[in-house]
Amino acid sequence: MKGIFITFEGIDGCGKSTQCELLKDYLKDNGKDFIFVREPGGTEIGERIREILLDKKNSRMTARTELLLFEAARAQITDEVIKPALEEGKIVLCDRFFDSSSAYQGMARGMGMDFVAGLNMAATGGLKPDVTFFFDISAEEALARRGKRGEASDRIELAGLKFQEDVRKGYLELAKDSDGRIVTIDATLGIDEIFKVVKESLEGKI
């Protein structure tokens, strides 16, 4: 792959979407060729799967169904969008990728992180991000942020504080074993401070 694949991770309310927007603006200002996608979604099929996954009406969805739907959407966006862009030498920014499944379904849903890792590799054909930013924050602080913004909770966000804290534990576990791929950033810092770390981490890569 000639391009570079950058992903953004963290529990809901960590501020990753803000950092995605800042990096998009930075790349535009510097004339870089990039695309931005999100998970689940980013394709017609993926967006339909996203609606099913986040719909609060689907409260009876099992953990295994949830995981396989995420992997299906991931397989589609990897083959249809991400790999072709990387082969063209583009920078690909992705709001969530397979680390989310490892943390949310592997750890918090109890499916097993090794089990999920195997499905991740099957869904992506072995494709891994070059750099992953994990914005670390407590579940309590993230919930307070979402409350201040008046955001409505989707089906997964409604799982509660304990669930979100377990997700955070999953991310921290992944970061320890990532061989430097995952850059952990204190998400309680100011927006500009966080973005400075993001830019410094990408020096010489983009």
N, C-alpha and C positions, 0 to 999 in steps of 0.2 A: 504494500500500500504506500502510495506517494504522499498522501495527505497526513493530517494529524487529527486524532479523535480525542475530544475533550468532553468529559461528563461532569455533571453537577449533582451532588447527593446530599441528603440530610432529612431529618424528620420534618413533617409538615409545619411550616411557620419558621423555618431556620433562616430564611432570607436568600436562598439560592436563586430564586427567580430574579431578584433584584440584581444579583451579581451576573447572571446570564445577560441581562439587558445592558449592563455596563460594559461587559466584554464585547457584546455585539457592536456597541457604539465605538469602542476602542478599535476594533478590527476594521470597521467602516472608515474611520478617520485615517487609518494607516494603509488603506487601499488593499486590504487582504481579501482573498477570495474564500468565502465561507458560506455555510448553510447552518440554520438552526432548526432543530427538531425536538419533539418532546415524547416522553413515554408515559403511559401507553398512548398511542396515536401516531400522527405524522404520515399516515396513509389513510385511504378511504376505509380499508378494512380495519386498521388499527383504531380509527376514531369510533367506529361502531362498537368495537370491543371495549373501548374506554367508557362509552355510555353504559354498557352493561355492568362493568366493574364498579363504577362510582355511584350508580343509581341506588338510593336508599331503599327502594322497593325490594331490592334483591337481598334482603336480610338473611335468607335461608341458604345463600351461597356457601358451599363448603370451602375449606382452606385449599383442598386439592384442586377444585374447580377454579378458584381464584388464581392459583399459581399457574395452571395450564393456560388460562386465558391471557395472563401477562406474557407467558412465553410465546404464545401464538402471535400476539401483537408484535413482540420483539423480533421474531423470525421474519415477519413481513417487512418491518421497517429496515432491518439489517440488509435484506436482499434487495429490496426495492429502492431504498434511498441511501443508506449509510455507505455500504460498500462501493456502489458506483461513484459517489462523491469522493471518497478517499482515493479511488483508482484514478480519478481526474486530477488529483493533487490538491483538493480543497481541504480547508479546515472544517471539521464537523463539530458543532456544539450540540450537546444533547442534555436536556433537562430530565435527568434520571436515565439509568440503563440497568444492566443486570445486577449491580450491587444492591439496588432497591429490593429485588426479589430475595436476595440472600438475607438482607436485614429484616424485611417485612414478613415474608413467608417462611424463610428458613429459620430465623431466630424467633420473631414475635408470634408467628402462627405455629411454631413448633414442628415444622416440616423437616428440619435438619439442614444445616448449612452445606454440608457435603453433598447431600442429595440434590439440593437446589443448584449447586455449582455445576453438577453434571448436566442438568437440564439447561442451564444457561449456555454452556458450551455447545449443546446440541442445537439450541435455537439460533445461535449466532455463527455457527460454523467455525467456532474457535476464535472469533474476533474479540479482542479486548481493547478497552480504551488505552490511549497512551498516557493520559493524565486524568485523574479524577479528583475533584475538589469536594471534600466532605466538610460541611459547615456544621460544627458541633455546638449544640445548645441543649439545655435541659428541657424536658417535656413541659414543665410548668411555665417556663419563660416563653416557649413556642406557643403554648395555648393562650397566654396573655396577649401575645402579639396578634394572633388571629382574632381574638376578641376585640382588640382595639380597632382592627381594620373592618370589623363587622362582617367577616366572611362566614358564609354558610358552610356547615360541615358536610362532606360527602360520606359515603358509606364506610370508607376505611378510616377517615378521621374520627368518626363516631365511636370507634373501638375504645377510646378512653386513654387516660394518662398512663396507666400501667403498660398498655400496649405500645404507646409511643416511646416510653422509656426502654422497653425491651428492644424496640427497633434501634434506638440509639446504641444499646449494648452491642447489637449486631454489627453496626457500622464500626464501632470502636474495635471489635474483634477483627473485622476485615482489614482495617487500617494497619493493625499490628503485623499482619501477614501478607502485605501487598508488595513487598520489595520496593517500596518507594513510589509506587504508582499512585497511591492515594495520599493526597496532601490534606492533612487535618488542619482546619482553621477555626479559631475561637469565634463563633458567630455572635458573641455578645459585644465584640468590638464595634467601632463605628463603621458605617458603610464604606467610607473612603479608606480607612485602615485595612479593611478586609480586601478591598479591591487592589490595594498596593501589594498585598501578599500574593494575590492571584497573578498580577502582572509580573512580579519578580519570579514566581514559580515557572512562568512560561518564557522567560528570557532565553534566547538561543533556540527555542523550539518552534516559534511561529514567525 
